[in-house]
Amino acid sequence: MIQALRPLAQAALNVGRRMAGPRTATLADLARIRRAMGEQVLDCELKVARRVRTQLDSAATVLQLWLLRSEIYQAVSDQFGQHEAMRRVKRLKPLFEGLLPERQLK
């Protein structure tokens, strides 16, 4: 009986999340996202990696971090190509889920 109700309970939780909107990012969330984003440029040229990490460190909101994905894309693309840059940037999307509106994540 309980197993049969599990999908219904999950659906109710999902509706509740959509109605409530995104949650506010904690300092731990921001640190986790910064760390993951910084890892994407570790193998880039040192000067470029430092510039991107400085920008990541100065970002105060989850939206600012989201927008810095373009800097990561550019840094990786310049050194490793567009395909690799797209792959790395796509890896970051799950970090932002629940912290930004769904329409922003598209």
N, CA, C and O atoms as a GROMACS GRO file, in nm:
protein
  424
    1MET      N    1   0.082  -0.119   0.000
    1MET     CA    2   0.000   0.000   0.000
    1MET      C    3   0.087   0.126   0.000
    1MET      O    4   0.063   0.218  -0.078
    2ILE      N    5   0.187   0.129   0.088
    2ILE     CA    6   0.273   0.247   0.096
    2ILE      C    7   0.350   0.268  -0.034
    2ILE      O    8   0.364   0.381  -0.080
    3GLN      N    9   0.399   0.161  -0.094
    3GLN     CA   10   0.472   0.171  -0.220
    3GLN      C   11   0.383   0.230  -0.330
    3GLN      O   12   0.431   0.306  -0.414
    4ALA      N   13   0.256   0.197  -0.328
    4ALA     CA   14   0.163   0.247  -0.429
    4ALA      C   15   0.142   0.397  -0.416
    4ALA      O   16   0.112   0.465  -0.515
    5LEU      N   17   0.156   0.450  -0.296
    5LEU     CA   18   0.136   0.593  -0.273
    5LEU      C   19   0.261   0.676  -0.300
    5LEU      O   20   0.253   0.799  -0.310
    6ARG      N   21   0.374   0.612  -0.312
    6ARG     CA   22   0.500   0.684  -0.331
    6ARG      C   23   0.498   0.776  -0.454
    6ARG      O   24   0.538   0.892  -0.441
    7PRO      N   25   0.454   0.731  -0.574
    7PRO     CA   26   0.451   0.822  -0.689
    7PRO      C   27   0.358   0.942  -0.667
    7PRO      O   28   0.388   1.053  -0.710
    8LEU      N   29   0.248   0.918  -0.600
    8LEU     CA   30   0.154   1.026  -0.572
    8LEU      C   31   0.217   1.129  -0.477
    8LEU      O   32   0.202   1.249  -0.496
    9ALA      N   33   0.286   1.081  -0.376
    9ALA     CA   34   0.353   1.170  -0.282
    9ALA      C   35   0.462   1.251  -0.352
    9ALA      O   36   0.476   1.370  -0.326
   10GLN      N   37   0.538   1.187  -0.440
   10GLN     CA   38   0.642   1.258  -0.514
   10GLN      C   39   0.582   1.365  -0.605
   10GLN      O   40   0.635   1.475  -0.614
   11ALA      N   41   0.472   1.333  -0.670
   11ALA     CA   42   0.404   1.431  -0.756
   11ALA      C   43   0.356   1.550  -0.674
   11ALA      O   44   0.366   1.665  -0.718
   12ALA      N   45   0.304   1.525  -0.555
   12ALA     CA   46   0.258   1.633  -0.468
   12ALA      C   47   0.375   1.722  -0.426
   12ALA      O   48   0.361   1.844  -0.422
   13LEU      N   49   0.488   1.661  -0.394
   13LEU     CA   50   0.607   1.740  -0.359
   13LEU      C   51   0.652   1.826  -0.475
   13LEU      O   52   0.688   1.943  -0.456
   14ASN      N   53   0.651   1.771  -0.595
   14ASN     CA   54   0.692   1.848  -0.713
   14ASN      C   55   0.600   1.966  -0.738
   14ASN      O   56   0.648   2.075  -0.773
   15VAL      N   57   0.471   1.948  -0.721
   15VAL     CA   58   0.376   2.058  -0.736
   15VAL      C   59   0.404   2.164  -0.631
   15VAL      O   60   0.403   2.284  -0.662
   16GLY      N   61   0.429   2.122  -0.509
   16GLY     CA   62   0.461   2.217  -0.402
   16GLY      C   63   0.586   2.298  -0.433
   16GLY      O   64   0.590   2.418  -0.406
   17ARG      N   65   0.687   2.233  -0.488
   17ARG     CA   66   0.810   2.304  -0.523
   17ARG      C   67   0.784   2.408  -0.632
   17ARG      O   68   0.836   2.520  -0.626
   18ARG      N   69   0.705   2.370  -0.731
   18ARG     CA   70   0.674   2.463  -0.839
   18ARG      C   71   0.595   2.582  -0.789
   18ARG      O   72   0.617   2.695  -0.833
   19MET      N   73   0.503   2.559  -0.697
   19MET     CA   74   0.421   2.666  -0.643
   19MET      C   75   0.505   2.759  -0.555
   19MET      O   76   0.484   2.881  -0.556
   20ALA      N   77   0.597   2.704  -0.481
   20ALA     CA   78   0.679   2.784  -0.390
   20ALA      C   79   0.789   2.859  -0.463
   20ALA      O   80   0.836   2.961  -0.414
   21GLY      N   81   0.830   2.811  -0.580
   21GLY     CA   82   0.938   2.875  -0.655
   21GLY      C   83   1.073   2.830  -0.603
   21GLY      O   84   1.082   2.744  -0.516
   22PRO      N   85   1.177   2.890  -0.658
   22PRO     CA   86   1.311   2.849  -0.617
   22PRO      C   87   1.341   2.889  -0.473
   22PRO      O   88   1.291   2.989  -0.422
   23ARG      N   89   1.424   2.809  -0.409
   23ARG     CA   90   1.463   2.842  -0.272
   23ARG      C   91   1.583   2.936  -0.277
   23ARG      O   92   1.652   2.945  -0.378
   24THR      N   93   1.607   3.004  -0.168
   24THR     CA   94   1.721   3.095  -0.159
   24THR      C   95   1.848   3.014  -0.140
   24THR      O   96   1.854   2.923  -0.058
   25ALA      N   97   1.950   3.049  -0.215
   25ALA     CA   98   2.078   2.979  -0.206
   25ALA      C   99   2.146   3.013  -0.074
   25ALA      O  100   2.150   3.129  -0.033
   26THR      N  101   2.199   2.912  -0.008
   26THR     CA  102   2.276   2.933   0.115
   26THR      C  103   2.421   2.960   0.079
   26THR      O  104   2.462   2.944  -0.036
   27LEU      N  105   2.499   3.002   0.177
   27LEU     CA  106   2.642   3.021   0.154
   27LEU      C  107   2.708   2.891   0.112
   27LEU      O  108   2.800   2.891   0.030
   28ALA      N  109   2.661   2.781   0.169
   28ALA     CA  110   2.716   2.650   0.131
   28ALA      C  111   2.683   2.617  -0.015
   28ALA      O  112   2.767   2.561  -0.086
   29ASP      N  113   2.562   2.653  -0.060
   29ASP     CA  114   2.526   2.633  -0.201
   29ASP      C  115   2.619   2.712  -0.292
   29ASP      O  116   2.672   2.659  -0.389
   30LEU      N  117   2.639   2.839  -0.258
   30LEU     CA  118   2.725   2.924  -0.340
   30LEU      C  119   2.868   2.871  -0.344
   30LEU      O  120   2.932   2.870  -0.449
   31ALA      N  121   2.918   2.826  -0.229
   31ALA     CA  122   3.055   2.771  -0.224
   31ALA      C  123   3.066   2.644  -0.308
   31ALA      O  124   3.164   2.625  -0.379
   32ARG      N  125   2.965   2.559  -0.300
   32ARG     CA  126   2.965   2.434  -0.377
   32ARG      C  127   2.963   2.463  -0.528
   32ARG      O  128   3.035   2.399  -0.605
   33ILE      N  129   2.882   2.560  -0.568
   33ILE     CA  130   2.873   2.595  -0.710
   33ILE      C  131   3.003   2.659  -0.756
   33ILE      O  132   3.054   2.626  -0.864
   34ARG      N  133   3.058   2.750  -0.676
   34ARG     CA  134   3.186   2.814  -0.712
   34ARG      C  135   3.295   2.709  -0.732
   34ARG      O  136   3.372   2.715  -0.828
   35ARG      N  137   3.301   2.614  -0.640
   35ARG     CA  138   3.404   2.510  -0.646
   35ARG      C  139   3.389   2.427  -0.774
   35ARG      O  140   3.487   2.401  -0.844
   36ALA      N  141   3.267   2.387  -0.804
   36ALA     CA  142   3.242   2.306  -0.924
   36ALA      C  143   3.272   2.386  -1.051
   36ALA      O  144   3.327   2.331  -1.147
   37MET      N  145   3.238   2.512  -1.051
   37MET     CA  146   3.265   2.594  -1.169
   37MET      C  147   3.415   2.617  -1.185
   37MET      O  148   3.466   2.614  -1.297
   38GLY      N  149   3.484   2.640  -1.074
   38GLY     CA  150   3.629   2.658  -1.081
   38GLY      C  151   3.701   2.535  -1.132
   38GLY      O  152   3.803   2.546  -1.200
   39GLU      N  153   3.648   2.417  -1.100
   39GLU     CA  154   3.709   2.292  -1.147
   39GLU      C  155   3.703   2.279  -1.298
   39GLU      O  156   3.784   2.208  -1.358
   40GLN      N  157   3.608   2.346  -1.361
   40GLN     CA  158   3.594   2.336  -1.507
   40GLN      C  159   3.707   2.406  -1.582
   40GLN      O  160   3.730   2.378  -1.699
   41VAL      N  161   3.777   2.497  -1.515
   41VAL     CA  162   3.886   2.570  -1.582
   41VAL      C  163   4.024   2.537  -1.526
   41VAL      O  164   4.122   2.604  -1.559
   42LEU      N  165   4.032   2.436  -1.440
   42LEU     CA  166   4.161   2.401  -1.380
   42LEU      C  167   4.269   2.370  -1.482
   42LEU      O  168   4.386   2.403  -1.461
   43ASP      N  169   4.232   2.308  -1.592
   43ASP     CA  170   4.332   2.271  -1.692
   43ASP      C  171   4.348   2.375  -1.802
   43ASP      O  172   4.414   2.350  -1.902
   44CYS      N  173   4.287   2.492  -1.784
   44CYS     CA  174   4.304   2.602  -1.878
   44CYS      C  175   4.432   2.677  -1.844
   44CYS      O  176   4.492   2.657  -1.738
   45GLU      N  177   4.472   2.763  -1.934
   45GLU     CA  178   4.590   2.847  -1.913
   45GLU      C  179   4.578   2.917  -1.778
   45GLU      O  180   4.470   2.966  -1.743
   46LEU      N  181   4.686   2.923  -1.703
   46LEU     CA  182   4.685   2.974  -1.566
   46LEU      C  183   4.624   3.114  -1.556
   46LEU      O  184   4.542   3.141  -1.469
   47LYS      N  185   4.663   3.202  -1.646
   47LYS     CA  186   4.613   3.340  -1.644
   47LYS      C  187   4.461   3.343  -1.661
   47LYS      O  188   4.392   3.418  -1.592
   48VAL      N  189   4.411   3.262  -1.752
   48VAL     CA  190   4.267   3.257  -1.778
   48VAL      C  191   4.194   3.196  -1.659
   48VAL      O  192   4.090   3.246  -1.617
   49ALA      N  193   4.247   3.087  -1.605
   49ALA     CA  194   4.185   3.020  -1.491
   49ALA      C  195   4.178   3.115  -1.371
   49ALA      O  196   4.077   3.118  -1.300
   50ARG      N  197   4.282   3.191  -1.348
   50ARG     CA  198   4.281   3.287  -1.236
   50ARG      C  199   4.175   3.394  -1.255
   50ARG      O  200   4.104   3.430  -1.161
   51ARG      N  201   4.163   3.444  -1.379
   51ARG     CA  202   4.063   3.547  -1.408
   51ARG      C  203   3.922   3.494  -1.382
   51ARG      O  204   3.840   3.561  -1.319
   52VAL      N  205   3.895   3.374  -1.430
   52VAL     CA  206   3.762   3.315  -1.409
   52VAL      C  207   3.738   3.291  -1.261
   52VAL      O  208   3.629   3.319  -1.211
   53ARG      N  209   3.836   3.239  -1.190
   53ARG     CA  210   3.817   3.212  -1.047
   53ARG      C  211   3.796   3.342  -0.968
   53ARG      O  212   3.720   3.344  -0.872
   54THR      N  213   3.863   3.449  -1.009
   54THR     CA  214   3.841   3.579  -0.944
   54THR      C  215   3.697   3.625  -0.965
   54THR      O  216   3.634   3.676  -0.873
   55GLN      N  217   3.647   3.606  -1.086
   55GLN     CA  218   3.508   3.643  -1.113
   55GLN      C  219   3.412   3.557  -1.031
   55GLN      O  220   3.312   3.607  -0.979
   56LEU      N  221   3.442   3.429  -1.021
   56LEU     CA  222   3.357   3.340  -0.941
   56LEU      C  223   3.357   3.382  -0.795
   56LEU      O  224   3.252   3.384  -0.731
   57ASP      N  225   3.473   3.416  -0.743
   57ASP     CA  226   3.484   3.457  -0.603
   57ASP      C  227   3.409   3.587  -0.575
   57ASP      O  228   3.360   3.608  -0.464
   58SER      N  229   3.399   3.674  -0.676
   58SER     CA  230   3.331   3.802  -0.653
   58SER      C  231   3.180   3.794  -0.677
   58SER      O  232   3.108   3.889  -0.645
   59ALA      N  233   3.132   3.685  -0.732
   59ALA     CA  234   2.988   3.669  -0.754
   59ALA      C  235   2.918   3.651  -0.619
   59ALA      O  236   2.957   3.565  -0.539
   60ALA      N  237   2.816   3.731  -0.596
   60ALA     CA  238   2.748   3.729  -0.466
   60ALA      C  239   2.615   3.654  -0.468
   60ALA      O  240   2.560   3.622  -0.363
   61THR      N  241   2.565   3.625  -0.588
   61THR     CA  242   2.435   3.558  -0.598
   61THR      C  243   2.444   3.438  -0.691
   61THR      O  244   2.538   3.424  -0.770
   62VAL      N  245   2.345   3.352  -0.680
   62VAL     CA  246   2.340   3.234  -0.767
   62VAL      C  247   2.318   3.278  -0.912
   62VAL      O  248   2.367   3.213  -1.004
   63LEU      N  249   2.245   3.387  -0.934
   63LEU     CA  250   2.224   3.437  -1.070
   63LEU      C  251   2.356   3.484  -1.131
   63LEU      O  252   2.382   3.458  -1.248
   64GLN      N  253   2.437   3.554  -1.053
   64GLN     CA  254   2.567   3.597  -1.104
   64GLN      C  255   2.654   3.477  -1.141
   64GLN      O  256   2.723   3.479  -1.243
   65LEU      N  257   2.650   3.373  -1.059
   65LEU     CA  258   2.725   3.252  -1.092
   65LEU      C  259   2.670   3.187  -1.219
   65LEU      O  260   2.747   3.142  -1.304
   66TRP      N  261   2.539   3.183  -1.233
   66TRP     CA  262   2.478   3.126  -1.353
   66TRP      C  263   2.528   3.200  -1.478
   66TRP      O  264   2.561   3.137  -1.579
   67LEU      N  265   2.532   3.331  -1.471
   67LEU     CA  266   2.575   3.411  -1.586
   67LEU      C  267   2.724   3.393  -1.616
   67LEU      O  268   2.767   3.414  -1.730
   68LEU      N  269   2.802   3.356  -1.517
   68LEU     CA  270   2.946   3.334  -1.539
   68LEU      C  271   2.976   3.205  -1.615
   68LEU      O  272   3.092   3.179  -1.649
   69ARG      N  273   2.875   3.125  -1.641
   69ARG     CA  274   2.897   3.006  -1.724
   69ARG      C  275   2.955   3.045  -1.860
   69ARG      O  276   3.031   2.970  -1.920
   70SER      N  277   2.916   3.165  -1.909
   70SER     CA  278   2.967   3.209  -2.039
   70SER      C  279   3.118   3.231  -2.034
   70SER      O  280   3.187   3.207  -2.133
   71GLU      N  281   3.170   3.276  -1.921
   71GLU     CA  282   3.315   3.294  -1.906
   71GLU      C  283   3.386   3.159  -1.908
   71GLU      O  284   3.493   3.144  -1.966
   72ILE      N  285   3.325   3.062  -1.843
   72ILE     CA  286   3.382   2.927  -1.843
   72ILE      C  287   3.379   2.871  -1.985
   72ILE      O  288   3.477   2.812  -2.031
   73TYR      N  289   3.267   2.889  -2.053
   73TYR     CA  290   3.255   2.841  -2.190
   73TYR      C  291   3.366   2.902  -2.277
   73TYR      O  292   3.433   2.830  -2.351
   74GLN      N  293   3.384   3.033  -2.266
   74GLN     CA  294   3.484   3.101  -2.348
   74GLN      C  295   3.625   3.052  -2.317
   74GLN      O  296   3.703   3.025  -2.409
   75ALA      N  297   3.657   3.039  -2.190
   75ALA     CA  298   3.791   2.995  -2.150
   75ALA      C  299   3.820   2.854  -2.200
   75ALA      O  300   3.928   2.828  -2.254
   76VAL      N  301   3.726   2.764  -2.183
   76VAL     CA  302   3.746   2.625  -2.225
   76VAL      C  303   3.745   2.615  -2.377
   76VAL      O  304   3.825   2.542  -2.435
   77SER      N  305   3.656   2.688  -2.441
   77SER     CA  306   3.645   2.684  -2.586
   77SER      C  307   3.774   2.732  -2.653
   77SER      O  308   3.818   2.674  -2.752
   78ASP      N  309   3.832   2.838  -2.600
   78ASP     CA  310   3.957   2.890  -2.657
   78ASP      C  311   4.068   2.788  -2.655
   78ASP      O  312   4.151   2.783  -2.746
   79GLN      N  313   4.071   2.706  -2.553
   79GLN     CA  314   4.182   2.612  -2.537
   79GLN      C  315   4.149   2.470  -2.586
   79GLN      O  316   4.237   2.402  -2.639
   80PHE      N  317   4.026   2.426  -2.568
   80PHE     CA  318   3.992   2.286  -2.597
   80PHE      C  319   3.882   2.268  -2.702
   80PHE      O  320   3.853   2.155  -2.740
   81GLY      N  321   3.821   2.376  -2.747
   81GLY     CA  322   3.717   2.367  -2.850
   81GLY      C  323   3.576   2.379  -2.794
   81GLY      O  324   3.552   2.363  -2.674
   82GLN      N  325   3.484   2.408  -2.885
   82GLN     CA  326   3.346   2.433  -2.846
   82GLN      C  327   3.276   2.309  -2.790
   82GLN      O  328   3.198   2.319  -2.696
   83HIS      N  329   3.305   2.194  -2.846
   83HIS     CA  330   3.240   2.072  -2.799
   83HIS      C  331   3.274   2.046  -2.651
   83HIS      O  332   3.185   2.016  -2.571
   84GLU      N  333   3.400   2.059  -2.617
   84GLU     CA  334   3.442   2.038  -2.477
   84GLU      C  335   3.384   2.146  -2.386
   84GLU      O  336   3.342   2.118  -2.274
   85ALA      N  337   3.380   2.270  -2.436
   85ALA     CA  338   3.323   2.379  -2.356
   85ALA      C  339   3.175   2.354  -2.327
   85ALA      O  340   3.130   2.374  -2.214
   86MET      N  341   3.101   2.311  -2.427
   86MET     CA  342   2.959   2.282  -2.409
   86MET      C  343   2.939   2.168  -2.310
   86MET      O  344   2.850   2.173  -2.226
   87ARG      N  345   3.021   2.066  -2.321
   87ARG     CA  346   3.012   1.951  -2.230
   87ARG      C  347   3.032   1.995  -2.085
   87ARG      O  348   2.958   1.954  -1.996
   88ARG      N  349   3.133   2.077  -2.062
   88ARG     CA  350   3.163   2.122  -1.925
   88ARG      C  351   3.054   2.213  -1.870
   88ARG      O  352   3.017   2.202  -1.753
   89VAL      N  353   3.004   2.302  -1.952
   89VAL     CA  354   2.900   2.395  -1.906
   89VAL      C  355   2.771   2.319  -1.877
   89VAL      O  356   2.701   2.351  -1.780
   90LYS      N  357   2.738   2.220  -1.959
   90LYS     CA  358   2.616   2.141  -1.935
   90LYS      C  359   2.624   2.066  -1.802
   90LYS      O  360   2.522   2.045  -1.737
   91ARG      N  361   2.744   2.026  -1.763
   91ARG     CA  362   2.762   1.956  -1.635
   91ARG      C  363   2.721   2.042  -1.515
   91ARG      O  364   2.690   1.989  -1.408
   92LEU      N  365   2.721   2.172  -1.532
   92LEU     CA  366   2.693   2.264  -1.422
   92LEU      C  367   2.543   2.283  -1.395
   92LEU      O  368   2.505   2.321  -1.285
   93LYS      N  369   2.461   2.258  -1.494
   93LYS     CA  370   2.317   2.287  -1.481
   93LYS      C  371   2.253   2.226  -1.357
   93LYS      O  372   2.178   2.296  -1.289
   94PRO      N  373   2.278   2.099  -1.323
   94PRO     CA  374   2.212   2.042  -1.204
   94PRO      C  375   2.242   2.117  -1.074
   94PRO      O  376   2.162   2.112  -0.981
   95LEU      N  377   2.355   2.185  -1.068
   95LEU     CA  378   2.389   2.260  -0.946
   95LEU      C  379   2.293   2.376  -0.920
   95LEU      O  380   2.277   2.420  -0.806
   96PHE      N  381   2.229   2.424  -1.026
   96PHE     CA  382   2.143   2.541  -1.015
   96PHE      C  383   1.995   2.506  -1.002
   96PHE      O  384   1.913   2.593  -0.973
   97GLU      N  385   1.962   2.379  -1.022
   97GLU     CA  386   1.822   2.338  -1.016
   97GLU      C  387   1.766   2.359  -0.875
   97GLU      O  388   1.827   2.318  -0.776
   98GLY      N  389   1.651   2.422  -0.869
   98GLY     CA  390   1.588   2.454  -0.742
   98GLY      C  391   1.633   2.587  -0.684
   98GLY      O  392   1.575   2.635  -0.587
   99LEU      N  393   1.737   2.646  -0.744
   99LEU     CA  394   1.787   2.775  -0.695
   99LEU      C  395   1.752   2.890  -0.789
   99LEU      O  396   1.759   3.006  -0.751
  100LEU      N  397   1.715   2.856  -0.912
  100LEU     CA  398   1.674   2.955  -1.012
  100LEU      C  399   1.540   2.910  -1.069
  100LEU      O  400   1.508   2.791  -1.066
  101PRO      N  401   1.461   3.003  -1.121
  101PRO     CA  402   1.336   2.963  -1.186
  101PRO      C  403   1.364   2.867  -1.303
  101PRO      O  404   1.466   2.880  -1.371
  102GLU      N  405   1.274   2.773  -1.325
  102GLU     CA  406   1.292   2.673  -1.432
  102GLU      C  407   1.315   2.740  -1.567
  102GLU      O  408   1.397   2.692  -1.645
  103ARG      N  409   1.246   2.848  -1.595
  103ARG     CA  410   1.261   2.913  -1.725
  103ARG      C  411   1.402   2.968  -1.745
  103ARG      O  412   1.449   2.980  -1.858
  104GLN      N  413   1.468   3.002  -1.636
  104GLN     CA  414   1.606   3.052  -1.643
  104GLN      C  415   1.703   2.940  -1.681
  104GLN      O  416   1.806   2.966  -1.743
  105LEU      N  417   1.670   2.819  -1.644
  105LEU     CA  418   1.760   2.706  -1.665
  105LEU      C  419   1.754   2.649  -1.806
  105LEU      O  420   1.827   2.554  -1.836
  106LYS      N  421   1.671   2.702  -1.890
  106LYS     CA  422   1.658   2.649  -2.026
  106LYS      C  423   1.757   2.710  -2.121
  106LYS      O  424   1.759   2.675  -2.239
   0.00000   0.00000   0.00000
